Amino acid sequence: MNKNKILIELEIPSIEKSYDLYIPINKTVGTIKSLIEESLVELTENAYIIKPDTNFYSKETGEIYDVNKSVRETNLQNGSRIILI
């Protein structure tokens, strides 16, 4: 098993979609958010619109993930469920 990535479930209410994604633990949350948002624009043929005030939230606790922390520095782990709003 690759210990450099974790599997998360990402829910995006604005487009009513959910994705299972492997994300690297050595990148910052902000970098991952940017990469995911850029991919969503392409995947949804511009139905997803990038907004500067979006954040990752824990689906269980409502915690906002700090964009300046690496994934390793957060409580994200395999099976974490997060929301992008």
N, C-alpha and C positions, 0 to 999 in steps of 0.2 A: 504494500500500500504506500502511496506517495504521501509523505509527511509534510510536504511543502504546500499542499492545497487542502481545502476543506469543502465539503458539499453543503450548500445552503439552499433553502427554498426562498425565492424572491417573489413577492406579490407586488404587482403594480396596479393599484386601483384605477388610475386614470385611463388605462386601456383595457381594464378588466382581464388581465392575464397574470399567470404565475409561471415561474421557470425554476427548474433545478439547475444550479450552476456550481461549478468548481471555481473557487477563487484562491489566489495565492495568499499565503499568510505573511509574506515579507513585504507586501505593498501596503500603502496607506489606504484607509477607507475612502478618502477623497479621490485617489487615483482610480480605484476600482469603480467607484460611483461614476466617474467621468467616462470610463471605458464602457461600462454597461449602458449608460445613457446614449452614448454615440452609437452603440450597436442597436439599441432599441429604435432609434430614429430610422436606421436602415431596415431593420426587420419588419417594422410596422409601416414602411413606406410613408414616413413623416406623420403618422398618426400620433406618435409620442413626441411631445414638445419638451425640449430641455428648458428647465427654469432654474435660475440661480439659487432659489431658496428650498430646493428639494433636499431631503435627508433620508438616511436609512434609519429605521426604527425597529426595535425588537417587537415582534408580534405578541410575545408573551408579556413583556413588562412595560412597553411603551418607551423604553430608554432610547435616546437619540445617540447614535454612534458618532464619535468625534472624528471628523474628516482628517485630522492631523495625526491620528494614531495609526500604527500598523495594525493589521488584522490580528496579529499575534498578541498585541497589547490590549485587545478587547476581550470580551467574554464569548465571542463568536467561536463556534465549534461545529463539527459535523452534525448536520440535522437542524442547525439554527434556522428559525423562520423569521425573515425580515420583510419589512414593507418599505417601498420607495414612494414617499409622498412629499 
